[in-house]
Amino acid sequence: VRVTMGFVRWLLGRHAKRNLSGQVKASSQDGANVSLEQISEAQAVLPAVGAALLAREQEDSPGSIIIAEGLIVQGNQLEDAGDPERALTCYEKAIAVMPLMAKAYLNHGNACLALERSSDAIVAYQHALQLKPGYASAHFNLGNAFAALKQFEAALAAYMAAEQSDPKFIDALIAKANTLGDLGCFEQAVIAYLHALQKAPDHPDIHRNLGGTYRTLGQLDKGV
């Protein structure tokens, strides 16, 4: 099998970060005999090449970004008006325009969650996190989707990831404490609520839920 050695070297060196110089004898000619195993290795990274080229194309297409952002704004307005079904269509169009925009998948997941399609929401949030691993809002809403399915351990992990991404994310701190209570870990929930109070001393939900947890533990003097 004959392929362009320069292409194989570039492909594997750039996207698989491997140096072929120790595996394939260099040739002074543009073409060289390459094994089927090496061809398969090159083909394996072609999707990464395609994704990289698509990302570069999107970076160079401000018009596509504007269209996608406009569709997301339109979807947000529809959700605020109580129409998540039509909002979902806007987000799907935004994804079609900008398939590597994490925010589009985040909003898609939010609409699915509003429609009680929690499993679809999980897929959307996970896709957003693949594109933007430190996306605190995606971690948080992923936790909400797991909680809706009563998968509390998975929800707790997601809320903790949201807190790690943004330590001042109060809703994530509260959700983590609530979920610890759902799991029956009431003493740990108290610690989590107290930690949240350090960030938001006057938050009424934290005080209310902390009091309820104290009462559950039989510490009535603290639960007033």
N, C-alpha and C positions, 0 to 999 in steps of 0.2 A: 504494500500500500504506500502510495507516495502522497505526502502532504507538504505544505509550506512550513519548513522548520522555524522560520522567523515568527509565524503566527502561533505555532504551538508554544514556543518559548515565551512569547508575550502573554498568551492566554494563561498559561499555568503560572508564570512568574508574577503576573499582576493580580490575578484573582485567586489563585490557590497558594500564592506566596512560596512557590517551590522553584528551585533552580535546577534546570535540566542538564546543566553542564556535566554533572557527575553521573548522569544516567544515560545520556545520549551523546554519541560522539559528534562533535561539531563538524560541519561540512562547509567547504568553501563555496559550494553551490547553494542556490536558493532553495532547492528541494533536497530531501533526504529520506532514506527509508526509516520508517518509524513503526514500532510494534503496534499490534492491535490493542494491547493493554494501555499504551500511551495515548492512543487515539481515544479510547474509552474514557481515560482520565481527563482528556481535554474536553470531551463532550459533556462530562459530568458538571463542568463549571460553566457551560454555556448559559444556563438559566441565570446565573449570577451576572454574566456579561450583559444579558438582556436587561436585567433589572437595573444595572448600573447605567446602561445607555438610556433607559427610560427615565431614570432619575435626572440624568444630565439634560435630557430633552425637556423635562418639566421645569428644571431650574432656568432654562433658557426660554420658557414660554410664559411670560407674565400674564398674558391674556387668559391662559387656562387657569391660573391661580385666581384671577379676578372672578372668572365665571364660577369656579368651585366655591369661593368664599361667598359669592352672592346667593348661590343655592343653599348654602348652610344657613345664612341669615334668614332666607325665606323659610327654610325648614324650622328654624327656631321660632319664628313668628307664628307658624302654624301650630307648633306644639304649645306655645303660650295661649293660643286661641282654642286649645283643646282638640286639635285634629292631628294626632300622631301618625295616622295612616298616611295622610297626604305629606306630612313632614318626612316620613320614611322614603317616599318617592323622591323628594328633593335630595336627600342624602345619598340615595342610590345613584342619582344623576351626578352628584358631586364626585362620588367615587369613580364613576365612569370617566369623568374628565381628568381627575387627579388620583389615580389608583395608589399612589404612595403618600397621600395626605392622611396622617394619623387622625387629625381632628375630624375628618369626614367619617371615619370608622367609629370614633367616639360618639358622635351624634347619631349615627346609625344605630349603635347599641342602645343609646338612651331612648330612641323611638321604639325599638323592639321591647325594651323593658316596660315602657309605658303601655304597650299593647299586650303585656303579660306573655311575651315570647322570650322568656329568660334564657333558654338555650341558645337562641339566635343572638341574643345580646352578648352572651359569653364569647361566642365566636368573634363577634365584631370587636369587643374590647381586647381580646387576645391578639387580634390582627393589629389593632392600634399599638399595642405594646411591642409587637415585633418590629414595627416601624419606628417607635419611639419608646425605648425600654424604661426610661425614667418618668413616664407620663403619669403623674400622681392622680389626675382625674380619672384616667382609664383604670388604674389599680382600684381606686375607690368604687367606681361604678361596677367594676367586675365583682367586687365584694358584695355590692347590693344585689347583683344578679344571682350570685351563689346563695345569698341569704334568702332570696325569694324562693329558691328551690330547697331551702332548709339544709343546705350543705354548709353548715356553720364552720367547720374546720377550714374549708377552702375559703370561705368568706373572711375568716380571721387572718389567714395568710395574706389575702389581698389587701385588707385594711392595714396590716403591718407594713406591707410594701409601699402603700400610699404614704404612710407616716414616715417611712425611711426616705422616700423621695422628697417629701415636704413636711418637716417636723412641726410646722405651724398650721397644718391642715386640721382645723378643729373638728370638722365633720368626721374625718377619718378617725381621730382620737376617740370621739364619742361612739362611733360605730364599733370600734375595736372593743371598747369597754362593754357596750351592749351585747356584743357577740360572746364575750367571755361569760356574761350572765346567761346567755342562751345555752352555753355549753356546761352550765352548772359550776363554773369556776368563779364563785362569788367573791372570794378574797382577792383574787387577781383582778377582778372587775373593779373592786374598790380602789386598788392601787392605780388602775388605768384611769378611773374617774378623777382621782386626786391629781394625777399627772396632767390631765386635761384642764383641771381648775387652775393649775399654775400658768397655763397659756391663756385661759379665758376665765378669770375669777368670778365674773358676774353672769356667766352663761346659765340661764334658768334650767335648761334641759339637763345639764350636768348635775346641778344641785338636786333636781327632782329625782333623777335616776340613781344618784349616789344614795339619797335618802331611802329609796325603795330597796336598794341592795343591802343597806345596813339593817333594814327591818327584816329582810329575808334571812339575814344572819342572826336575828334575834337581838341585835344591838339597838334596842328601841330608843335609848337616850341619844344616840347619834343620828337616828333616822327621823328626828323631828323636823 
